[in-house]
Amino acid sequence: MRLARGRIKIIVFPSPLILAVLLFCAAILLWLQFFPAVRPASIYYGYPLKGTRILIDPGHGGIDPGAHYEGSITEKEIVLVVGLELRRLLQQAGAEVMMTRETDEDVSRHIPGDPASRYQRDMGGRVKLINESGADLYVSLHINYFHDPSIRGAIVFYNSSRPENKLLAESIQKNINPVVAVNPRPDQYIHQESKVGDYLILNRATIPGVIVEMGFITNPDERELLCQDSYRQKLAQALLIGITEYIYSRKGP
Ligand SMILES: [Zn+2]
């Protein structure tokens, strides 16, 4: 209500126009609720990662299942699905994306004729692909395990010799934490801190990058989540936003 030249003018809210806008917004929110796959499109316009090259390294594969639960739920399968979804999201944002593997295979063939063990050739193959990729950064995807089933959560490991590694690790950790901290129980401990890691890939890589342990297959709650497509998609979205925030923190506003 406001006074205009001595007369009282009454404005009634909501006007039909505002009501229409509110209804439109409610419809959009409902749409996003039922079609979560379109959510990432709402966080940016255009191609924010155009000109960026990213290498995704889904761990293990082929003969090597990685961490597993009773042989049927395997790390190699979970990280490949998340990796492929992350590639889709990154490409949608304009990035050029490479992968160390796109199917259920290991990477040892990239080091032919080496007398080292298959595991060492697999690790060597990943380092080779990372260092010859010409990428701006890499993310190596893994699932953790521990003898204590109450331990869960995500840990992003980095090598402290290069400041970019820590920045990327913290950016991904910050974005993945709200995803992994779903339905916490008082008798569980949820990892939510990035850490310095002493791993061959981190030590030998010549470009910035991190190892993301996205959860514990040994925790029943987290194992159930890691089997769900919607949860895997949330992990990929968190990785996308973490990578994007890191790249923009490097570029500046
Ligand atoms: Zn692993």
Boltz pocket constraint, residues with backbone or C-beta under 6 A from the ligand:
constraints:
  - pocket:
      binder: B
      contacts: [[A, 59], [A, 60], [A, 66], [A, 67], [A, 75], [A, 141], [A, 142], [A, 143]]
      max_distance: 6.0
